[in-house]
Amino acid sequence: MNSKALAVLGCSLLLLILAECQEKEKPPKATEKKVTKEPKPNKLKPPKATGEKLHQAVAKPPKGKARVKPTAPPRQVHQPASILTRVVTRGQFQKVPDSLTLTAGDTLELRCRGRSVRWRFPAYLEDEEEGRLRIKHFERHSQLLVVNSRAADTGEYSCWSFQCRDSECQDGEDRTGKAFIFFTDPQELFVPTEDYYEVVQLRTNHPTLLPCQVTSPLAKVTLHREFPPEEVAVDGIDISYDVKRGFVIHRPRPSYAGSLFCMASLAGVRQISTKYMLIYINYPSSVPKPTVSASATTVRAGENFNVTCTVFGEPEVAVDFTWEYPGQQIGRPPYSRERADLARRGGQVQQESESILYIDEARAIDEGLYTCSAMNLQGTTTVSTRVQVLPATPAPRAARSG
Ligand SMILES: *[C@@H]1O[C@H](CO)[C@@H](O)[C@H](O)[C@H]1NC(C)=O
């Protein structure tokens, strides 16, 4: 499929999705999120940002007692003792495993040992206006508290402590602790996101993440294409699944472009994630390496000359050229022309991109440095060459009169 066809396909998919979006908006799903203003202690009402329900939840889970299900056994490797602990009940501490599963509604209380502690937690909690997140610093530890937890609080929680002595804190000596915490909610198998669909760039040679994050490590997650409707094979090599991140496409190809979504099923409930609009981009492997040369390094006033900037690179990778030249300040009007052709070079098909700057009837002001900047998605490289302008010879006048 060529890029034009892809673009057309992408646009039509976009229209379809937008149309679908508007239909979906009638029962205001995306806005429902911030409606729950009044405090609802221990109520299992998750925000509904996205995630089309294919099948409604059967029953609410038993409320009350926190059910703690560490999914990974605590590692007993010779690591320094983690500075992160969890308060299970008053006075009862638990070493936090790599990943921990709680139920939405539970209270999460973490403690981080140290005098100068910083925390990192899911971005969703950062924008939270209901004050469900509280952080308190004490002399020898810091406390992070999440009350009335929600599926959306699922993610990585980590802390650092800095070694401070005599009011001097050393950055290098920091110690860390981290844990991935799932807040399961039978009605919210995916961590809700703001957007109904997300545009994802598939770049040549760059792994791509489809961040459909589940709220339970036990959910069975599959990847699907919207048009034509089909399941995408996940072989663990080209595409793999990570329960803490989502699907990773390790070697993007143009054929993956289009609309994809994840589907999760758990205990008879099936839900789909945000839709991902995958757009394939021919991504250059490196910055352009231009060369520049003038048709003559020395010209006489009145003569024409040109400066050519050339880049050999991967096919279908756009290169943009910009010029700086001596006559620029006084608005000399040189003009440039660009072209790109495929060329065979050293047994390889390469794209030869070129920009030619034409200077007609050179003047003294045109003497100096001609600088070409070539830019692609990886960056910009600048090269220059010098042109000297000599006074006009009397010869042409003699020729004209003769
Ligand atoms: C650049 O200028 C030289 C000298 O005037 C001329 O021979 C040549 O054809 C020009 N190149 C292009 C690409 O126009």
The ligand as a Tripos MOL2 file, in Angstrom:
@<TRIPOS>MOLECULE
LIG
   14    14     1     0     0
SMALL
NO_CHARGES

@<TRIPOS>ATOM
      1 C1         24.8620   25.9460  -12.3440 C.3       1 LIG1
      2 O1         25.6430   26.9710  -12.9610 O.3       1 LIG1
      3 C2         26.5590   26.5000  -13.9290 C.3       1 LIG1
      4 C3         27.3860   27.6810  -14.3810 C.3       1 LIG1
      5 O2         26.5900   28.7680  -14.7270 O.3       1 LIG1
      6 C4         25.7970   25.8450  -15.0860 C.3       1 LIG1
      7 O3         26.6700   25.3360  -16.0170 O.3       1 LIG1
      8 C5         24.9440   24.7180  -14.5190 C.3       1 LIG1
      9 O4         24.1310   24.1560  -15.5080 O.3       1 LIG1
     10 C6         24.0620   25.2090  -13.3870 C.3       1 LIG1
     11 N1         23.4290   24.0880  -12.7960 N.am      1 LIG1
     12 C7         22.1220   23.9400  -12.7470 C.2       1 LIG1
     13 C8         21.6400   22.7160  -12.0730 C.3       1 LIG1
     14 O5         21.3490   24.7570  -13.2030 O.2       1 LIG1
@<TRIPOS>BOND
     1     1     2 1
     2     1    10 1
     3     2     3 1
     4     3     4 1
     5     3     6 1
     6     4     5 1
     7     6     7 1
     8     6     8 1
     9     8     9 1
    10     8    10 1
    11    10    11 1
    12    11    12 1
    13    12    13 1
    14    12    14 2
@<TRIPOS>SUBSTRUCTURE
     1 LIG1         1 GROUP 0 **** ****
